Amino acid sequence: MGNLNRMVAGYAAPTLVTGQRRILGFEKPADIEAGVTAVLSPASYGSFGDEGMIQGSRDSIVAASGKAQLFTPGPVEPWTAMGVTGVRSIDGIIALGRMHMDARKLRRLTRAERMVVLGADSIDGAYGIRSISQRVSLLNVAAAQGRRAELANFSFRRNPSSDALTALRRLDKRVRLTARDKNSQRRATEALQRAVGVFPDVAAYMKPGQSAVIDSLRAWVAGRDRPVVVLVPNAHLAAFDGTGYKEVARRFQAYMVALLDAGFAVVVLPHDVREKPGDIAMSEQLMVGMPHDDVMLAVPRNAQEAKGMLSLADVVVTARMHAGVAALSQGVPCVGLDYVDKFAGQFQWYGAEQFVVAWEDNPKPHLVAKLSRLALSQAGNAHPSTPDFVKAPPPWLR
């Protein structure tokens, strides 16, 4: 039944979007408010990566003296629970059939001068066609109403789905596209035959938090007589390439032992605090049997607190890309365990692509420890500093 639904959606989505584009030729300009930017999250609340992109967008818009309006597909309650205020749901303007957006309802929902859809890894077909069709429709409606429309901050796989390509090729030519890495820029340009810009992931612009939990970790780090590595596991890898939960946990524990043997103290930090996929449970499991003096479990409440914690590391080893972005954007060296071909593109912005290894290649513990030592050595004794490009908002949010 799932395949049948996808087939029907794959046929209906481009047909509806094409039909709507013809009607939008008669759309009148919206009553807009200058300086207001509406940002749509790539998905309902998920990992700290989703939060980082939304918070980074808001911080960037405010830094550029603008006003941000934040929107999400799905309910707003999970965002509120994580301390992200002012988020509204976009679901109320989805039209009958759930393939496109109602233009009149968008007028009532927001007077934003600019509509930005954060693509992340959701626009190339990995998560189905309905969400792509809705976003294409939203951007087309925004452009027809005289708003600046942007599809930004997206990755693009080597093999996007044919349904996704069909929908994306129906984007209004006035919609500006900006990928978040050069590989995605090249692939999207070739696949869509249109100009695509490029700029680092917007989560880099999220400000780190300050809290008593961060202060406690700072005191623990200061009390170590060895460099501190923050290890960020990813329980989601259990479903990737058939690895399985036990094998994922075993490999992270082996990395932890190798890092300890290489002279590091280790902080284990889950970057996704939802019950599923289970990063907290895996992190707790990694602590079993480890020497108490040189290991610590740090569980952040939200993405900003996680970024504040990551700033305290001498080096970070992560299987979560946005934890890497949070570290590198603060000048903290990082080793990335890549599993969906998106780490290298982000690490390249920071001159750190040589510290990315592919999870599917099963990198050995001694290699991870060696890369961590090398990253630390190359950083030298300099105090971590923010890269220059993170000091000004992204051009697509100015």
N, C-alpha and C positions, 0 to 999 in steps of 0.2 A: 504493500500500500504506500509505503514511503517513497519508493521509486516512481510510482504512478503519480503521486502528488507533485514530486519534483518535475516530472515530465510535463504535467499540465501547467505548473507554474512557469517552467522554462518557456513554454509556448505563449502563455497568456501575458507574462510580464512585458516583453518587448512590444507586443501588440497594443497593450493598454498605454504604455509610455509613448509610443509613436502617435496613437490617437490623441492623447492629451496634448502633445506638442503642437499638433495642428490647431487644437482649440485655443492653446495659450497664445497663438498669434493675435487673438482678439483681447488678450488680457490688458487691463489698464494699469498704469503705475500705482504702486502702493503708497500709502501715506507713511513715509519713513521718518525715523529720528536719526539725525546725523550722529556719528560717533558710537553707535550701538552695534555690537557684534553678537550674533546668536551662534552658539557652538553646540553641535550635536555629538554626543558621545558615540563611539563606535558600537557599543553594546550596553545592555543593562549592566548594573554594577557587577564587576568580576574581581580580578586581581588588583593589586596596587598599581599595575600598569594602566588600567582604565582610569583610576583615580588620578594618577600622575599626569595623564594627558589632559584631563579636564582642569585640574588645578594649575598645570603649566600654562594652559590656554588663558585661564582667567588672570593669572599673575602677569602674563605677557600683555594682555589687553589693557590692564590697569596701568602697567609700566608705560604704555604708549598713550596714556591719558584718555583711554576709551572706557566704555561701559560694557560689561559682559553680561549676557544672558545665557544660562546653561540649560541644556535640554538632554533628555535621555529617552531611549526606547524602553518601554516597560515601566515598572513602578519606581517612585522616587524614594521610598522608605529605606532601601539599603544604602543609598547615598547619604541620607540624613543620619543614619545610624553610625556611619563612618566619619561624621563631622563635616561633610561637604554640604553646605547650606545653599539655598536658593535654586536648587535644581528642579526643573519642571518636566513633566512627561510630554512626549511628542505624540503619544498614541491617539489622542483625541482628534487629530486632524487626518488620520489614516482613513481613506475612502473605502467604500464598499468593495469587497474582494481582497482588501489588504495588500494591494499591489502598487497603489499610488496615493498621492496626497491631495487633499481637498484645497484648492487655491483660495476659496473664500475663507475657510477656517484658518489658513495660514495668516491672512490679513488680520484676523481678529486676535490670533495668538501672539504676534510680535510685530512691532514696527521697526525692527532692526534694519539698519542700512546694509548690513552684510550678513550672509548666512554661510557658516563654515561647517562642513561635515568632516569629522575626523574619520579617515578610512581605516587606519591601523592595518590589521590583517584580515579585514572583513569584506573587502570589495572584489576579490578575485575568485569568489565562489566557494571558499573554504567553509562558509557557514550558511549556504543556501542562497536561493535567488530572490526570495521575497524582500529581504532586507536591502539588497542591492537595488532592486526595482524601486523601493520606497525612497531610497536616497537619491537616485537619479531623478525621480519625479520631484522630490523636494527642491533640488538644485535647479531643475528646469523651471519650476514655478517661481522660485526666487528671482532667477534671471529675467523671466517674463514680466515680473512686477517691478523691474528696474533696480533690484538689489544687486550688490556685488556677491557673486556666488563662488564658493571655493570648495573643491574636494581636496583635502590636504592630509598630510601626515600619514600616508599609506605605504604599505609594502605591496609588492607585486611578485608573485611566484613565477618560477620558470614555466609552469604549465597551468595557467588559469583555466577555469571551466569555460566551455563554449557559451553557456547560458550567461555567465557574467560578462563576457566580451560583447555579446549581442546587446545586453542592456547598457553597458558603458558606452558603446558606440552611438547611443541615442542621447548622450549628454549634449545640451545646448553648447554651441561653440563659444558662448560668452562665459561659460563656467571655467574658472582657472584651476589647473591641476598642479599639485605639488607633492611629489613623493618624499619619503623620509630617508632614502639612501640612493646612491647612484646606480646600483644594480636594478632597483625597482624603477628608477627613472628611465633607464635604457629599455627595460622590458615593456613598460607601459607605453613609451613613445612608439616602439615598433608595433605593438599589438593594436594600439588605438589610432595610430597615424595622426597624432596631433602633438602640439607642444606640451611638455611636462617639465615643470620646475623641480627643484630639489632643495631640501633643507633638513637639518637634523631633527630627530624626534622632539616634539614640543614638551614632553615630560621633563626634559633637561631644565626647563624654565620654572618648574615648581620650586618654591622656596622650602628649605628644610624646616622641620618643626623644632620646637623647644619644649622640653617637658622634664619632669622629675625622673622619668624612666631613662631618658637620654643622659641626664646628669649622673645617674647611678652607673650606667655603662661607662661613661667617661672616667669615673673614679676607678672602676675595675681595670680599664685599659691602662690608666696611669700607674696602677700597681703592678703591672707585669714587667719583668726584666727581659722580655723578648718581643719582637714585632708581633702585631696582632693581625690575623687574617679573619675576615668575615666570610663564612661559607653559606651560600644561599642555595638550598636544595629545591627540587621541583618534583613533587609527587605526580604531577600530570604526565611525566615521562613514562610512567607505568603503562599508559595506554598508547605510547608512541612506539611504533615499530615492533610491537609485541614483546617489549622488554620485561614487563611484569613488575609488580610492586617490590617483591623480595629482592630482585636483582638490582633495582634502582637504589633501594636502601643499602644493599651491600656495597655498591659502588661508591656511594657518598660516604659511607663509614670508612671505606678504604682510603678515600681522599683525605678524610679527617685524620686518620692515623699517619698518613704520609706527611701531611702538613705539620703535625706535632713532631714527627721524627726529623723534619727539616728545620726545626727550631722556632716554629710559630706557636703562639697561643691562638686558640680558635674560638670564635663566637659563631654560633649557628643561628641564622636569622631567617625565619620563614617570610616570604614576600607575598603570600596569599593566605589570609587568615580565615577563609571560609572552611566549613567542615569538609567539603569536597572541593578540590581533589585530595586534600589531606596533608598539606605542607607542615602544619603544626604537629600533627601526630608523627610524621616522619622525623621531624626535627627532634622531638622528644625521644624517639627511638634511637637516634644517633648518639644521644648523650649517655646511654646505658653503658656502663663499664669504662667510661673515659675518666682520666685523672681530673679531679675536681679543681685543682689549682689553676690549670691552664685551659680549661674549656668553660664556656658559658652559653646558656640559651637566652636569647633576647627576642621577645615577641612584641613587635610594634603594634600599636592600635590602628594606625592608618599609614598612608603613603608618606605623608610629611614627616611623621615620627621615624619611619624607616629610613628616610633620606638623612635625617639628623644622626641616626645611629651609624649609617654607612660612612658618614664623614669622619668618624673616629677611627676607622680602620687604617692600617698601613698598606693593606692590599685586600682586594675582594675577589673571591672565586664564586661565580654565579651561573646557575642554570636558568635564571629568569632575566630576560633581556633588560627589562626596565630597572632592575636592581643595578645592572651594569651602567645604564644611562645615569641613574642617580649618583653612582660613585664617580664615574668619569667626568660628569658635568661639574663636580666639585674638585677635580684634580687628583682623585684617589685612583691609583693604578688598579687594573682589573684583568682577571682571566675569565673568558667566557666559554661556557659549554653549550655550543650552538646545536639546536635540534630542528629548526625550521628555516634555516638559511636566511635569518634576518639579523643575527648578531654582527657578522663581519661588516655589513653596511653601516651599522651604527658605530662600531668600534673604530672604523676607518676615519670618521670625523675627528677622532681624538688621537690619531696616529697610533692606535693600539691594535690594529687588525692582526698583528703577528701573535697576539695573545688569545686568539680564538681557536678552539679545537672543536671538532664535530663530535657530538655525543654518540652518533651511530658508529663512529670509528673506535669506540670503547677506549678512550685515552687512558693510559695506565696511570696509577697513582703517583709514581715517581715523576712522570712527565708533568702532571698538574702541579706538583710541589716545585719542580724545577722552574716552570714558567712563572710561578708565584715569586720565587726568589729573584728571577731575572727581571720581572716587572718592578719589584721593589728596588733592585739595584739600579735600574735605569732611572727611576724616580729620584734616586739619590737622597740627600738630606734636606732637599728643598721642601718648604711647607706647601701642602696642596693648595693650588690656586684655581680659580674658575677660568676656563678657556674664554678667550676674547669674544667668540661668537655668542656665548651664553649671556653676555653682559648687555645685549640689546635684543628687543623682541624680534621674533621671526618676521620676515618681510610680509608674509601673507596675513599677519595679524596687526600690521601697522596701519 
